[in-house]
Amino acid sequence: MLNLGTLIAFGIVSLGMVCSPGPNMIYLISRSISQGRKAGIISLMGVVLGFVVYLTASMLGLITIFNTVPVIYTAMKWAGAAYLLWLAWKSLKSGSASILTPVALPPIEKPRKLFMMGFITNLLNPKIAVLYISLLP
């Protein structure tokens, strides 16, 4: 059983990580602004599934595997870093001269793609991986 001090510490760390902007928040905001509330909610459901995957992995002891075989954890971190670099490259490649220059909205994505992008964005989010892998065991 966890004591109150541990729960409070976990809550404070979690709140700090959730409140700082990251790939999940940027993805959800961009989809909500460009495609509306429904697209934002569908994307959020994908992000939530990513949280459920990490939580399930923690409960099943897969975190122990990451600690025992650090190559798997390292590969996951590199995949997350590569994904973030790919997103940055896509953003730079768009070639807008100024952030104040109006640009066309991205095409309307299908709900399945919105959901999967939310899921993958969360699954490859290094911040969430660190939170679940270091604090939950």
C-alpha positions in Angstrom: 0.0 0.0 0.0 1.3 3.4 -0.9 1.5 6.0 1.8 0.1 9.5 1.5 3.5 11.2 0.9 4.3 8.9 -2.0 0.9 9.6 -3.6 1.3 13.4 -3.2 4.8 13.3 -4.7 3.6 11.2 -7.6 0.7 13.7 -8.1 3.0 16.7 -8.1 5.4 15.1 -10.6 2.5 14.0 -12.8 0.9 17.4 -12.7 4.2 19.1 -13.7 4.6 16.7 -16.6 1.0 17.1 -17.8 1.0 20.9 -17.6 4.2 21.3 -19.6 3.5 21.3 -23.3 4.7 18.4 -25.2 3.9 16.4 -28.4 0.5 15.2 -27.1 -0.7 18.7 -26.2 0.6 20.2 -29.4 -1.1 17.5 -31.5 -4.4 17.8 -29.7 -4.4 21.6 -29.9 -3.5 21.6 -33.6 -6.2 19.1 -34.5 -8.8 20.8 -32.4 -8.1 24.2 -34.0 -7.8 23.0 -37.5 -10.6 20.4 -37.6 -12.8 21.2 -34.7 -14.0 19.7 -31.4 -14.9 16.3 -32.8 -11.4 15.8 -34.3 -9.9 16.9 -31.1 -11.9 14.4 -29.1 -11.1 11.6 -31.5 -7.4 12.4 -31.2 -7.7 12.6 -27.4 -9.2 9.1 -27.4 -6.0 7.9 -29.2 -3.8 9.6 -26.7 -5.8 8.0 -23.9 -5.3 4.6 -25.4 -1.5 5.3 -25.3 -1.8 6.0 -21.6 -3.7 2.7 -21.2 -1.0 0.8 -23.0 1.7 2.3 -20.7 -0.4 1.6 -17.6 -1.1 -2.0 -18.7 2.6 -2.5 -19.4 3.4 -1.3 -16.0 0.8 -3.5 -14.4 2.0 -6.6 -16.3 5.6 -6.0 -15.3 6.9 -5.1 -18.7 8.8 -2.3 -17.0 10.9 -4.9 -15.4 11.8 -6.1 -18.8 12.9 -2.6 -19.8 15.1 -2.5 -16.7 16.5 -6.0 -17.3 17.0 -5.5 -21.1 17.8 -1.8 -21.4 18.3 -2.1 -25.2 14.5 -2.3 -25.6 14.0 0.9 -23.5 16.8 2.6 -25.5 15.2 1.6 -28.8 11.9 3.0 -27.6 13.6 6.3 -26.6 15.4 6.6 -29.9 12.1 5.9 -31.8 10.5 8.7 -29.8 13.3 11.0 -30.5 13.3 10.1 -34.2 9.5 10.8 -34.3 10.0 14.2 -32.7 12.8 15.1 -35.2 10.5 14.0 -38.0 7.8 16.3 -36.8 10.3 19.2 -36.5 11.6 18.5 -40.0 8.0 18.5 -41.4 7.4 21.8 -39.7 10.6 23.4 -41.0 10.1 21.9 -44.5 6.7 23.6 -44.8 8.8 26.7 -45.6 6.6 29.5 -44.2 8.6 32.7 -44.1 7.0 33.8 -40.8 4.9 32.4 -38.1 2.5 35.2 -38.7 2.0 34.4 -42.4 -1.4 32.8 -43.0 -1.2 29.2 -44.3 -3.8 26.9 -45.6 -5.4 24.5 -43.1 -4.2 20.9 -43.3 -6.6 18.5 -45.1 -9.4 17.0 -43.1 -8.2 13.7 -41.7 -10.4 10.7 -41.3 -11.3 9.7 -37.7 -9.2 6.5 -37.9 -6.1 8.5 -38.8 -6.8 11.1 -36.1 -7.1 8.3 -33.5 -4.0 6.5 -34.7 -1.9 9.7 -34.8 -3.0 10.5 -31.2 -2.1 6.9 -30.1 1.3 6.9 -31.8 2.1 10.4 -30.6 1.5 9.3 -27.0 3.2 6.0 -27.4 6.4 7.6 -28.7 6.2 10.5 -26.2 9.5 10.2 -24.2 8.0 12.3 -21.4 5.2 9.8 -20.8 7.6 6.8 -21.1 9.9 8.3 -18.4 6.9 9.0 -16.1 5.5 5.5 -16.3 8.8 3.7 -16.3 10.4 5.5 -13.5 7.6 6.3 -11.1 5.0 3.5 -11.4 7.1 0.4 -10.6 
